[in-house]
Amino acid sequence: MKTTKYIKGLALLAIFFTGIAITSCEDEPDKYEIAEGLPTVHYVRLPDPAVADSLITGSYLSNTICIVGDNLRSVYELYFNDQKAILNTSLMTDHTIIVDVPSAIPSVVTNKMYLVNINKDTVAYDFNIQVPEPEITSMTNEYATPGTEVTINGNYFIDDPNVPLSITMGNVPVTEITSISQNAVSFVIPQGVSTSYINATSIYGTGKSTFRYMESNVLFDFDNDGDDALYNYNGWHAPTIGTLTEIAPIDNNYLIFQGNLDNGTWDDSHFAFEYWPNGDDATPYLNTLTDFEDLSNLQFKFEVNVPDAWSACAMQIMLTTNNEVSGSNQNNSFFQNETFPRALWIPWQSSGSYTTDGWTTVTIPLSEFRFGSSGTAINALSATDITGLTIFVYGGGATGTACTPTICIDNIRVVPIH
């Protein structure tokens, strides 16, 4: 009798757990499950349905592709040459896999993709991975003098043993390359170089920098040397323009901010540059020197040298119109305005303190001129009738620590991004 009850109890438990299993399956009807067997690839195409009939036999690094075939849910791992791709099961079905080609350059090139199932059985499919020509996106100091070591940053700097990477500045070859990685190349600037683009040539082609070394279209160089660049202020406070013994100039004079800073410091006598022009020959409007029409394709650049630690207050950079300030309407009410967009450069914020090893190029897209005085994000700069410039190290919404920095600035310019 007890045995009968025990058997009945087991039967009830079995029914109970079977019910749970059925309910669980019903609760997750779309749960991804790896299929058995081997996959078959019919072709590879672009993922955009509008061009789904465009079949491809290869792809550049980092591009998204769509693999079409059968039993593709059996794919457990996917490799392009020797580089493993990241699979997203949400983008995998029995007949398609949408995947990004890995960004890393393969060490072993077979021009195949490898589809591996859970049992490590592998299907190979011919697919050519194309490496782009070098990309040069930035330079540590765009005004470094010949004989100085610099670094260019970007991608695809491949130094093949049979086709070594080469660098030219204009028509002048670089003869002393000191280090090469996929994302950076360091070299010594050769003699005889003038304003020019930088070219990098690898086994995969030649790429040109998005900027010019020694850019000649400068708004402020602080040198009264007869060129078109401005060299002085026009506002309430005369800034320090000259040189310091401990900081070698790029080319003659530079702007100097120096003094004590702490959270809440307001010191426009030592940490401000005011160019509020009249629109005459002596103080021309900036939009007569630079075209501001395409704000989305413009960037604000300058070189900076910070030998003494800077750890408080943002550098607020304000491109103004006559609606804010001018030579005939000098004021600072827009300094603390929360609706007037400006850039906030706070290089010390992530580490707590900022210094440079000599002169360094700073780049800020004009799309980043989108903050109020206290750091609140607002509408981006939209005015194109830019006439003046104000730089003021103050506030910005970041909390720092007291410091006595020296901040030197030179070669202020607004240039195209592309």
C-alpha positions, 0 to 999 in steps of 0.5 A: 500500500505504501509502495503504491502511494510512493509510485503515485507520488512520483507520477504526480511529481513527474506531471508537475515538472513536465507542466513547468517545462512546457510552461517555460517553453511557452513563456520563451517561444523565441528563445535562441537555440543552437542548431545541430549539424553544419552550416551552408553559405550561399552568398554574402550581401550588404545588410541594407534591404534596399541593396540586398541584391548586391552580392559581395565577395569581400569587405573592409574591416569593421563593415557590417555584412549579411551572410545568407545560407542554410542552418546558420543557427548551427554557427557557434563561432565565426572567424575572418582569416584569424580574427574572431567576430562577435556574434549577436544571436538576435541577428542570427536566423536559420538563413541569415547572420548579420555581423561586423567584420572584426576591426583588427588586421589579420596576422594570417591571411587566408581570404576565407571566413570560417564558420564553426559549430559547437562540436568545432566542425568548421566550414570555410567560405572564400571571403576577402578582407580588405584593409583600408589605406592609412588614416591620419586624423591628428598630430600631437603638435601641428606646428612642431619645428623641423628636428622635433619628434611628433606623433600622428594618430589614426589607423591602418599604419601597416609596416609590411616587411616587403613594403615598409610604411613611408611618410611624406610631408608635402613632397618631403620624405620623412627619413627618421621614423621612431615607432609604428603601431596600427594607430600611431606613428612617431617620427622626426620632422625633416628639414625643408617642410612648409605648410602641407598635408601629410601622406602615409603609404602602406602596402594597402595604399596612400592616405592623406591627413585631414589637416595641414601641417603648419596651417597658414590660415590662422586667426591669431598668432600674436606676432606683429610680423606683417602677415594676415593673422591678428596679434592683439586684443580689443577689449577691457583687459590687456592680456599678457602676450610675449614669451616666458624664459622656460617656454620656447616659442613656436614662432615668436610671441604667444598668449599667456594665462598665469595666476591662481585658480580655484573653484569660483575664481573670477580673474579676467585680468589674468585669465581672459582674452577679449577680441571685441572688434569694430570691424575696421582695418585695425580690428576686423570682424572674424567672418571677414577672415574665415568662412563660418557658413558650414558650422558642422564642418568646422573646428576650432584649433590652437596649440597649448603649452601647460608646464604648471599643473592646471586643476580648476575651472574650464577654459570657456571659448566664445565665438561672438556676434555683434549681438553679444559684444562689439567694439562699440558695445563692450560688456561681459554680461554674456560671460555667465549667460546660460543661453549663449553657447560656448565650448568648455575645454576641461582637460584636467577633469578626467585625471584631476590635473593637466600638464603638457610635454611641450606644445600640443595641438587642441581640436574642438569641433564647432558642434561642441560649442553647445554649453552654457557658462555652468556646463549645462548642455544647450542648443549648439552654436548656430550663428554664422555672422561671427565677429569676435572671440573671448577666452575666459578660464572660469567655472564650467560646472566642474569641481577641481582643486586650487592651482597656480597654472601657466597656460600658453596659447598660440595659433588660434584658427578655425579650419574645415574638418574635412 
